Amino acid sequence: MFNFRHLKEMNQNWWAHGLVAWKNLPKAICACVLSFVMCFVIVIHGMFPFVFGNTIGRWLKYLHKL
């Protein structure tokens, strides 16, 4: 599950690897926030299927086209 040699395999040192991770931090935070929000949407949609039916469906079709 953990690959402790991936820095050697990618020919990177700790600083270069940390810089890449730091640059991707805003994207990771955005993904976490969206996942957190979607948990509430899923629960509400599970109890009331008619809520978010059209909006989420359109959003998923849009994502599928990408």
N, C-alpha and C positions, 0 to 999 in steps of 0.2 A: 504494500500500500504506500509506503514511503520510499522514495528514491533519494538517498542521501548523496549520491554521486552525480546528480543531475547538473551541478555546476561544472564539473569536469567534462561531462558529456556535451554541454552547451558551450564549452570554452569561455566561461565567465568567472569573474571573481565575485566576492561578496558585495563589493560596492556597486559593480555594474548590475548585478542581480537586484540589489536593493533599489537602485534608481529606476529600473523597469517596474518593480512592484509599486514604488511611490507614484509613478506616472499613471498607473492603472487604478489607483485608489479611488478617484472620483467615480469611475465607472463601476467599481465594486460596491461603493456606497449606494449609488443609484439603483443597482440591481437588488440590493438588500431592501431598500425602501419600497421598491415596486413589489417585491415578493411579500413583504409585510402587509402592504395594502391589499394585494390580491387575496391574501388569506381571509380577510373580512368579506371581500366580494364573493368568494367561494362559499363561505358559510351562509351569507344572506341569500345567495342564489340557490343553495341547497334547500333552504327552508321555504323560499318563495321563488319558484322557477320562472315566473313571469317577470321578475325584476332583473334587470341587466341582460335580458334575453337578446335584444337587438343591439345594444351598445357593445357588449363583449363579443358577440358574434361578428359584428363588422370589424372590430379590432383584430380578432383572430384571422379573419379572411385577409385583412391588410397585411398582417405579419406573414401569412403563408405565401403571399405574392412576392415578398422580399426574398 
